[in-house]
Each structure stands twice: as C-alpha cells, then as structure tokens.
Amino acid sequence: MDNLSWDDLRVLLAVHRGGSLLQAGRQLGQSTSTTGRRIAALEAALGTPLVLRSQVGTTLTAEALRLIALVEGFAHELQALGRDASPVIRKLRVSVPTGMAAPLATPLIALLRERPHLDIELVGENRMADVAKREADIAVRLVRSTSNVLVEKSMGTFRFGLFASAEYARLRLPERRLPRGNAADHPFIGLGPQWKQLPHERWMAALGARRFAFTSSAIEAIVEATRQGLGLAALLEADSRHADLVRIETETPGPSQPLFLVYHQDLRRSPDLRAVVTAIEASLRAAAGSRQPR
C-alpha cells in the first residue's frame, strides 16, 4: 500500500466512471496506452488484477470496486476541502429525490442568474446521498438525519391524494370518489416493487388496489401514465406538474410525507450555500402551503 500513487488511483476511478480505458484517457487528457500503464502499475503495487479487458470493454474486479469506494470518498473530501477553504464556493452538488429535480430546477436556475460565479449540479436520485461523507453538499430527504455533522431543517409535510385523468374520471368515477371496496375494479399506477413499503404505496394497497397496470421509478412517467388514462395514482397534492389531473376522494385520507433539507455544517457560513438553501426552502414551503383539494 505504501507504493500506491494517487495519480494511478485517479485513473482507476476514471475507468470506473468512463467504462473503458479509452473514455478514461479522454477524461484525463492522456492516451489509452498511458491509461493502461497506470492501471498496470496500480495492479503491480497491489499484487492483484483490477481491470479485466475484453473485446466488449472493461470489467472491474471486486477488489477494484472496493478500492473505488475508498477513492471516491477521498476525492469528495479533497473537493470539499478546496471549497471550505475558499470564501466563494464555485460549485455545489444538490441531491434530491428523483421526482423533485424538475420543480426545483426553476428556482435554482433563477439563482444562478444572480450568482454567475456559481455552478450547481442538481442530481435526482432514488438513493440517499451521504452528505456527511460529502457525496453531496445539500440534500432533500424523506427521513431525518442521524449525523451530528449535518445541519437539518424541516421543510414541512406534504400529503398524498388519489388522482386520475379527467377522461378516466368522467367514464369510470363520475362522482370523483372511490367507494369502499371498489379499488379492485380499477387499474393503478405506482412505483416498482422495491418501493412498495413507502407510505403512499401501502396506502393504495390498503384501499384495495390489486392490479398495477404501469409502474416506474420516475414520477414524471407515473404522472404521464395517469394523464394518459391508464389508471389511478397516489401523487403529492402540492405538485403543480399534475394540475390537469382530477383529485379522487377516498374514505381513508392519503398519508403525509415530511421533507428535510440537510447540508454539511462546514459550509454553513458560505453565502452561496445559504442562498441555495433559501431558494430550495422557499420553493418547498410554498408548495407545502399551496395544497388545495381538486
């Protein structure tokens, strides 16, 4: 381990991100042969193969993937140190649930016009980025944080309701109400199997949903399927993206979902971070306060 070179580790990380020696070389501004020599030097230092080459590309070994997890953490820390040492932040990475990326893009784009020196990377993802390890600078989460190095702010509570297209409601639910015991007569739209333990997915099951005609991990796809009349879907009441859909009343109210905004305490004095946090907070609080029955 004493013989490991950070430059060689960066090459391994580039191979992982680029998927090939060719793409890694392009990212690093060096030739494919130089990239290959760097990988060979790293493999020699560790005494184990890391990158398996074939005609279809490259495959990383289990040892390489374990090493990459360490390297990525170190790279995030180096980037964070550079940002923390500067009074002006040049780039902030914001991690939000996939369905929230599009609505939060608008206030963040407006903020960038006021702060032309700042770059923002808005990442919509289904996993929870580890802000404590600097995988993101700011994150919107569905659960509370347990880390003592993070600043956490409650963004309010959002309620789910049942929605359908206007045409679907006209043909099958003209009273805009789902009677008790009738859910099994309707197709539903929701998240994939790995998300069935979320409160709004359990709520649809409790209503009696049996058939899910369409499932997706992307909220935009779920909204579009509902708009096309494929069935009923549990959606956030405050989400303006489905203002054209019809609210269907249910005997059991939809569940509520709290939201939390977190960021690393090392960045709390940054005017740029505070501006981004304020923009996100204003957008989320406005949405939480605009719930109106449809």
C-alpha positions in Angstrom: 0.0 0.0 0.0 2.9 2.4 0.6 3.6 2.2 -3.2 0.2 3.4 -4.3 0.1 6.6 -6.3 -2.9 9.0 -6.1 -2.5 9.6 -9.9 -2.9 5.9 -10.5 -5.9 5.8 -8.3 -7.5 8.7 -10.2 -7.0 6.7 -13.4 -8.9 3.7 -11.9 -11.7 6.0 -10.8 -11.8 7.4 -14.4 -12.0 3.9 -15.8 -14.9 3.1 -13.5 -16.8 6.3 -14.5 -16.0 6.1 -18.2 -16.5 2.4 -18.6 -13.3 1.9 -20.7 -9.7 2.8 -21.0 -10.4 4.9 -24.0 -13.0 7.0 -22.2 -10.9 7.3 -19.1 -8.0 8.6 -21.2 -10.2 11.2 -22.8 -11.4 12.4 -19.3 -7.8 12.7 -18.1 -6.4 14.1 -21.3 -4.0 11.2 -21.9 -3.6 8.3 -24.3 -5.1 4.9 -23.9 -1.7 3.3 -23.6 -0.8 5.7 -20.8 -4.0 4.9 -19.0 -3.2 1.2 -19.4 0.3 1.6 -18.0 -1.2 3.4 -15.0 -3.6 0.6 -14.3 -0.8 -2.0 -14.7 1.3 -0.1 -12.2 -1.5 0.0 -9.7 -2.2 -3.7 -10.2 1.5 -4.4 -9.6 1.6 -2.3 -6.5 -1.4 -4.2 -5.1 -0.5 -7.6 -6.4 -4.0 -8.3 -7.8 -5.8 -7.7 -11.1 -8.2 -4.7 -11.1 -9.4 -4.2 -14.7 -10.3 -7.1 -16.9 -10.1 -6.3 -20.6 -12.2 -7.9 -23.4 -13.4 -7.0 -26.9 -16.7 -5.6 -25.4 -14.9 -3.3 -23.0 -13.6 -3.4 -19.4 -14.8 -5.1 -16.3 -13.7 -4.2 -12.8 -12.9 -6.9 -10.3 -14.4 -7.0 -6.8 -11.1 -5.7 -5.4 -11.2 -2.7 -7.7 -14.8 -1.8 -6.7 -13.8 -1.9 -3.0 -10.8 0.3 -3.8 -13.0 2.7 -5.8 -15.4 3.2 -2.9 -12.4 4.4 -0.8 -11.1 6.6 -3.6 -14.4 8.3 -4.3 -14.8 9.1 -0.6 -11.3 10.6 -0.6 -12.0 12.6 -3.8 -15.1 14.1 -2.3 -13.1 15.1 0.8 -10.5 16.8 -1.3 -13.1 18.7 -3.3 -14.8 19.7 0.0 -11.5 20.9 1.5 -11.0 23.1 -1.5 -14.4 24.6 -1.3 -14.3 25.1 2.5 -11.0 26.9 2.3 -12.5 29.5 -0.2 -14.9 32.3 0.9 -16.6 31.9 -2.5 -18.0 28.5 -3.5 -17.7 27.7 -7.2 -19.8 24.6 -7.3 -22.5 22.9 -5.1 -23.9 19.5 -5.6 -27.6 19.2 -4.6 -29.1 15.7 -4.2 -33.0 15.4 -4.2 -35.5 12.6 -4.7 -35.9 11.9 -8.5 -39.3 13.4 -8.7 -38.3 16.7 -7.2 -35.4 17.6 -9.6 -37.6 19.2 -12.2 -39.6 21.5 -9.9 -36.5 22.6 -8.0 -34.6 23.4 -11.2 -36.6 26.6 -11.8 -35.6 28.4 -8.5 -32.1 27.2 -8.8 -31.7 28.4 -12.4 -33.1 31.8 -11.3 -30.5 31.9 -8.5 -27.6 31.2 -11.0 -28.6 34.3 -12.9 -27.9 36.3 -9.7 -24.6 34.4 -8.9 -22.8 33.9 -12.3 -19.7 32.6 -10.5 -21.6 29.6 -9.0 -22.2 26.2 -10.7 -24.9 23.9 -9.4 -25.1 20.2 -10.0 -28.7 19.1 -9.4 -28.9 15.3 -9.0 -32.2 13.5 -8.9 -31.7 10.0 -7.4 -33.6 7.3 -5.7 -30.8 6.6 -3.2 -30.0 8.8 -0.2 -26.7 10.6 -0.8 -24.3 10.6 2.2 -23.9 14.3 2.9 -21.7 13.6 5.9 -19.2 11.9 3.6 -19.6 14.8 1.1 -21.3 12.8 -1.7 -23.5 16.0 -1.9 -23.3 19.4 -0.3 -27.1 19.8 0.1 -29.8 17.1 0.1 -33.5 16.9 0.4 -34.5 13.8 2.2 -37.7 11.9 3.2 -36.2 10.8 6.6 -34.4 12.6 9.4 -30.6 12.6 9.6 -28.7 10.8 12.3 -25.3 12.6 11.8 -24.0 15.2 14.1 -22.0 16.9 11.4 -25.1 17.9 9.4 -27.5 20.9 9.7 -31.1 19.8 9.2 -34.2 21.9 8.5 -37.8 20.7 8.3 -39.4 21.7 5.0 -42.9 20.9 6.1 -45.3 18.0 5.4 -46.7 17.0 2.1 -49.9 15.0 1.7 -50.7 12.4 -1.0 -54.0 12.1 -2.7 -55.5 9.9 -5.4 -55.6 11.2 -8.9 -56.9 10.3 -12.3 -57.2 11.9 -15.7 -60.4 14.0 -16.4 -61.5 11.5 -19.0 -60.9 8.5 -16.7 -62.9 10.2 -14.0 -65.7 11.1 -16.4 -66.0 7.5 -17.7 -65.4 5.4 -14.5 -65.6 7.7 -11.5 -68.1 10.5 -12.4 -68.6 11.4 -8.8 -64.9 11.8 -8.3 -65.0 9.4 -5.4 -63.6 5.9 -4.9 -66.2 4.0 -2.9 -65.1 1.5 -0.3 -64.4 -1.9 -1.8 -64.2 -0.7 -5.4 -60.5 -0.2 -5.7 -60.0 -3.7 -7.1 -62.1 -2.7 -10.1 -59.6 -0.1 -11.2 -56.0 -0.3 -12.5 -53.4 1.6 -10.5 -50.1 3.3 -11.3 -47.2 3.4 -8.9 -43.6 2.7 -8.1 -41.7 -0.5 -8.7 -41.6 -3.5 -6.3 -38.6 -2.2 -4.4 -40.6 0.9 -3.3 -43.8 -0.8 -2.1 -43.1 -0.1 1.5 -43.4 3.6 1.1 -46.4 5.1 2.9 -48.3 6.1 -0.3 -47.8 2.7 -1.9 -49.0 1.0 1.2 -52.0 3.3 1.2 -53.0 2.3 -2.3 -52.7 -1.4 -1.2 -54.9 -0.6 1.9 -57.5 1.0 -0.3 -57.7 -2.4 -2.2 -55.5 -1.8 -5.2 -54.7 -5.2 -6.8 -53.6 -4.5 -10.3 -50.8 -2.1 -11.2 -51.1 -1.5 -14.9 -47.9 0.6 -15.0 -45.0 1.0 -12.6 -41.9 3.2 -12.9 -39.2 4.7 -10.7 -39.7 8.1 -12.3 -42.5 10.3 -11.1 -42.7 12.0 -14.4 -43.5 8.7 -16.1 -46.2 7.9 -13.4 -47.8 11.3 -13.9 -47.8 10.9 -17.7 -49.3 7.4 -17.4 -52.1 8.8 -15.2 -52.6 11.7 -17.7 -53.0 9.1 -20.5 -55.8 7.4 -18.5 -54.1 4.2 -17.6 -55.5 4.3 -14.0 -55.3 5.8 -10.6 -52.2 7.1 -8.9 -51.1 8.4 -5.5 -49.5 11.7 -6.1 -48.5 14.7 -3.9 -51.3 17.2 -3.7 -49.0 20.1 -3.9 -47.2 19.1 -7.1 -48.1 21.6 -9.9 -47.0 19.2 -12.6 -50.3 17.4 -12.4 -52.6 20.3 -12.1 -54.6 19.0 -15.1 -55.4 15.8 -13.2 -58.6 15.2 -11.2 -58.5 14.6 -7.4 -60.4 11.4 -6.4 -61.9 11.4 -2.9 -61.2 8.4 -0.8 -62.7 7.2 2.5 -59.2 7.0 4.0 -57.1 10.2 3.6 -53.8 9.9 1.9 -50.6 9.7 4.0 -48.4 12.6 4.7 -44.7 12.8 4.0 -42.3 15.1 5.9 -39.3 16.5 4.0 -36.0 17.6 5.4 -33.2 19.7 4.0 -29.6 18.9 5.2 -26.2 20.3 4.5 -22.7 19.9 6.0 -22.1 22.2 8.9 -18.6 23.1 7.5 -20.4 25.0 4.7 -22.9 26.8 6.9 -21.1 30.2 6.7 -21.0 30.2 2.9 -23.2 32.9 1.4 -23.6 30.7 -1.7 -24.8 27.7 0.2 -27.2 29.9 2.3 -28.6 31.3 -1.0 -29.2 27.8 -2.4 -30.7 26.6 0.8 -33.0 29.6 0.9 -34.1 29.1 -2.7 -34.9 25.4 -2.1 -36.6 26.2 1.2 -38.8 28.9 -0.3 -39.9 26.6 -3.1 -40.7 23.7 -0.9 -42.6 25.7 1.7 -44.6 27.4 -1.0 -45.6 24.0 -2.3 -46.4 22.7 1.1 -48.6 25.7 1.8 -50.5 25.6 -1.5 -52.3 22.3 -1.0 -55.8 22.7 -2.4 -58.4 19.9 -2.9 -59.2 19.4 -6.6 
